Amino acid sequence: MKSILDTVVIGGGAMGSAAAWALARRGRQVTLLEQFGPGHRIGASHGSTRNLNPGYDRPEYVAMLAEGLALWEELEQDSGERLLTRTGIVNHGPDPRFKLVQAALTEAGIRAEFLRPDEAAERWSGIRFDQQVLYMPDGGQLNPEAALPAFQRLAAARGAEIRHHTKVVDLEIMDDGVRLTLESGGAEAGGAGGTGRTEVVTAAQAVVTAGGWTEKLLSGAARSGMLRIPRLRVTQEQPAHFRVADQGAVWPGFNHMPGTGPAYKDWYSPVYGMQTPGEGIKAGWHGVGPEVDPDKRSFLPEPVQLAALQDYARTWLPGVDADSFEAISCTYTTTPDEDFILDRIGPVVIGAGFSGHGFKFTPVVGRILADLATGTRPAPQIFSATR
């Protein structure tokens, strides 16, 4: 590998892969570094389903939704892969924001309509609907297992260098760029051990998309006062795939927003869900798992939260068997306000804190990070690292 580089992207999950793709499309010389191997299940970008939930009313996110729907289609055409299955998304529950969401989406040309709970139940018998139902047919399920290799393959076809099993163990900000200490060929997971080869490279700039490892990677620069970002809270989230009991049911993606009162007393948060072909109906709490060190995860479900999720399924998902499930594990990296960090500080571009709702925006985030790296235009102010 060259010792002097142009742009290094650190972290080959969804956002890093999209940033490499967007930069390579602009003819930039880009090197993508990922500490683990292809298809690993240690971070936040594995699995075969993520909801593309259009349920936003803030203008910055609605604009990103509209751009993202077009970019996902473009990526499908360029890669020849099916990445988005348009099952539609159904949000329900006593949430007063639904009317704002419908108005904002309609103005942006994204379809959204209210259904009565009985109408929704007739269409999607596996779900018990709560008070009001907002149906967004342009939403659906994205496939990370297909999307990440597609981004990387298309980036490599335009000259990007993709390096797996290459960990950045130190990042130093200099006057004219960054100096990176790399370890390659070491341990696959957990950060322990590792007898890999060490090398030092310099680059004009680094795009940091390291997910749950972001604060660890930037800790030296933060201690020196050269770089400050909002605190990132890394949690181990523990959804489950429930076995389908109603074989005739049709499943949209869904989000159930709680209200007040005894019906919601044992809830931890809103509940999201979708069908994962061959695995069942995924359902999970949002952003309430235990805080973890990403290198020291147990991958085991928290039993009280899991039991509460089973109780939810018994009450609200009549189309599943709540006693037949497989627990799964991923991470969230969450900012205090749950808005992303998309900013440039000196030679470091940061994409972090996607707070459990970022995957749908992946190609747009790649575009924004490429804009920041090339000085094309700034990101929306709500994503500033100094907000």
N, C-alpha and C positions, 0 to 999 in steps of 0.2 A: 504494500500500500504506500502511496506517496506520503512523504512527511509533511508537505505543505499542500493544503486543500482549500477549496473555495468555501462550500457550505456543507457542514456536517449535520445530519439529523440524528439526534440521540433518542432512541426508542422506536422500535419497529412495530408498535401496535397500530390501531386504526389511524390515529391522528398523524403519527410519524410516517406511516406508509402513504397517506394522502398528501402530506407535505412533500415527500420525495416525488410523488407523481406530479403534483402541481408545479414544482420547481423544474423537473425534467422537461415538462411540456413547454416551458419557457426557454429551454436551451441552456439552463444553468448546470454547472458541474456540481453534482450532489453525491454525497456518500451517506448511506443509511446504516447506522450501527444498532444492532439488537443483541442484548446480552444472552437471550435464550434462543432455542431453536425454532424453526417454523412450526406453527400450529400449537405452541405450548399453551397450557391452561393455568398459568400462574398469575396472570394479571386481570385485565378487564375486557379483552377483545376476543375471547374464545367463544365457542358455542355456535349454533346454527340459526338462532333467532334473536332478534331485537325488534321491539316495536318502533315503527315510524309513526309516532303519535303527533298529529298536527295541532294538538290542543293548547295553543299559545295565543295570547292577545297582545303581548308587548311587540311593538313594531320591529325591533331589531331581530327578534326571533322569527316573526312572521316572514320578514324579508329573506331570512336564511332558509326557511322552509321552502319558499317558492323557488329559490335558486337551487336548493338541494334536490328537490324533485326532478328538476331538469338535469342536474349533474349526475344523479343516479342513473337516469335513462341513458345519458351519454356514455357513462362508464360501462353499462351493460352492452351497448352497441360496440364499443371499442374492444371490450374483453371477450365478447361472445358468451358471457356468463349471465345466468339469471340471478339477480341479487335482491330484487324486491318483489314480493308476492302481495298483490293488492287485495288483501282480505277486508280492508276497511278497519277503522278503529271506532270503538263505541265507549264513550266516557259517560259515566252515570253517577248519581248521588246528589245530595243537596248542596251543590256548589254554586254560589251566586255568580261566579265568573263565567259560567258556560255561555251566557248571553253575550258577554264581551268577546269571548272566543269566536262564537259564530259570526258576529259582526266583523271582526278583524279578518278572519279567514275569507269570508265572502267578498270583502273589499279587495283582497289580494288574489281572488280568482281560485281559491281553494275551497272545495265543496264542504258544506257543513249544514246539517238539518236536524231539527228536533223530532224525536219520535215519542209516542206514548209508551210507557213501560209494557203495556200489553201487546202493542205492535212489535216492540223489540223482542219480547219473549216468544212471540209466534215465529219470528225470523231466526232467533238464536236461542234455542230451547235449553242449551247447557248453562245459561246464566240466569240468575234471578236479578231483575233490574230494580233500581232504587230511585223512585220519585221522578227523576227527569233523565232523559237519555239524549246525548248529542252524538250523532252519527257522522263520521268523517270518512267518506268512501275513498278519498285519495291516500289514506294511510294504509299501513299493512306491516308485514314483517320483512326485515332485512336479514341477510345471511352473512355474518362476519367471517365464517370459515371459507366462504367463497370470495368475499370482498377484499380481505387483506392480501391474499396472493394475487388478485387481479391488479390492485394498486401497484404492488411491487413488480409484477411482471411487466406492466405497461411502463413503469418508471425505468426499469432496466433496459427495455427496448429502446429508450431514448437516451441511454448512456449512463444512467445512475448505477453506482456500485452498491450492492446490497450485501452487507456482512452480518451474518448471524453468529452466535456464540462469541460476541465481542462486547465486553463490558467496559464502560467508561468509569474508571475508578477515581479519577480526579479531573476537575475542570477549573482552569485558572484563566481569569480575564486579564488580558494584556492591553497595551495601548493600541495595538493594531490587529487585534483578533483574540483568539482563544488558544490555549495549549491544553491538550487532552492526553491523559495517560490511559492507555487501553490495556486490557488483559483479554487475550483470546484463547479459546480452547480449554477453558477451565470448567468448573462445576456447572452443571445444567441448571440447577435451581437452588434457592435458599441462600445464596451468597456465601455459604460456608465452603471451606476448602478451596480447591482450585489451584492447579499448578501450571496455569497457562503462560503463554509467552507475553511479555510486557513490551510495549512500544509507546513512544511519545510522538504525537503529531501536532501540528499547528494548523489553524484554519482561520479564514477571514471572519467567519461567523459560525455560530452553532444554533440550531433549532432544537430546543429541548421539549420533547414529547415523551417524557419518561413515566407518566402515570403515577402510580403510588410511590415510585422512587424519586420523584422530582425534588422533594425537600432534601433528601440525602445527597443527591447529585449537586445541588446548589448550595449546600451548607457552608462550604468554604468561602464562596463569594458572599454569602449572606453575613458570615461572621466578620468579614473584612469591611462590611458596609457598602460594598460595590453593587449589591443587588438585593432588593427587598420585594417580597410578594406576600399576598394574604396567606394566612395559615391554611394548610391543606390537611384535612382530616381523612385518614385512610381507614376504611372499614371493610370487614369481611361480610359480604351480603350472602344470604342463604335462602334463595328461592327453592322451589321443588317442582318436579314434574309429576303431576297426578295422572293416574291411569284414567283413560276415557271410559265412562260407564254407559253413556248414551251414544251408541255408534251412529245414530242418525243425525246427531247435532252438527250444525255448521258453526265454526268458531271464528269470530273476528278477534283482533286484538282488543283489549279492554283495560280501562282504568276506572277504579271505583273510589270516589272521593267520600270520606266519612263526614258525618255531621255531629251534632251533640246528642246526648241522651243515652239510655241504657243499651240500645242496639249496637253502639260503637264503643262501649266501655273497655273492651279487651283489645281494641285495635292499637297497633303501634304507629300506623301511618296509613296513607292511601295504599291500595293494592293494585298492582299491575299484572297483566297476564296475556297469554297468547298460546296458540297451538304450535308445538314443535313436532314436525312430522317424524313419526317413528318413536317418539319419546313421551308424548302425552301433552297435557295442558300445563304450561309453566305458569306459576303464580308466585308472587313474592311481595314482602313489605319493601318500602322504598327508603333506603338510606338510614336504617336503624340498627345495622349489625354492629358487633363489637369492634372497637378500634384496634388496629393491628399494626405490627411491623410487617411490611410485605415480604421480608425475607424469613419470617418466623411464623407463618400461618399454620393453623391446625387443619384447615379445610373441613372441619367438623361442624355440623349445625349446632346452634344454640338451642337446647331442648325446649325451653319455655316459649321462645318465639316460634319454633317449629310447631309446637302443639297449638298455639294460637292461630297459626296459618291453616292447620288442619280444621280447626273449628270454623274458620272463615269459609273454607271450601265446603264444609257440610251445610252451611247456611246459605251461601250465595252462589255456589257452583253445583247445581243439581246434576250436571252432566258428567261429573267425575266421581271416582271412588276416593274419598278423603283418607282412607286407611291404606291405600296402595299407592306408594309414591317413591320417588328417588330424589334425595336431597342433592343440590348442586351448590357450587360456591364460586364467587367472583369477588372483585374488589370495586369499591367506589372511592374516588378521590374527590373530596367535597370542599368547596370554599364556604366561608361563613354565610354568604348570601345566595349560594347555589348558582351564581353566574360564573361563566368561564373566565379563565385568564388567557388573554390573547394580546400580547404586547411585546415590544422590543425595548431592551435596556442595554445600551451600548452594542456590543457585538453578539448579544444573546437574545434570541427570539424565544418566547415561552408560550407553549400551548398546554394548559393544565387545568385541573379543577373542573372536570366535565360533569361531576356531581350526579352521576347516574342518569343523565338525560342527554348526553352528547352524541351518541353514536349516529343518530339520524342525520346529524349535521356534518358527518365526516368529510365529504368532498368539499363542502363550503369552508370548513375549518382549514383544510389543506390549502385552499385558495387564499384564505386570509393570512395564513402563516407564510405563504409564498409572497404575498404582497408586502408583508412586514420585512421579509428577508431581502427583497429587491427594492424596498423603498417606494413601492408603487402607490400605496395609500394606507392610512392608519386603520386599525380596527375600530369598531364602535366603542364609544367611551365607557359603556357599561362593562366592558371586558378589560379595562385598564388595570395594570398591576398596582397602581397607586390610588385606585378609587377609594 
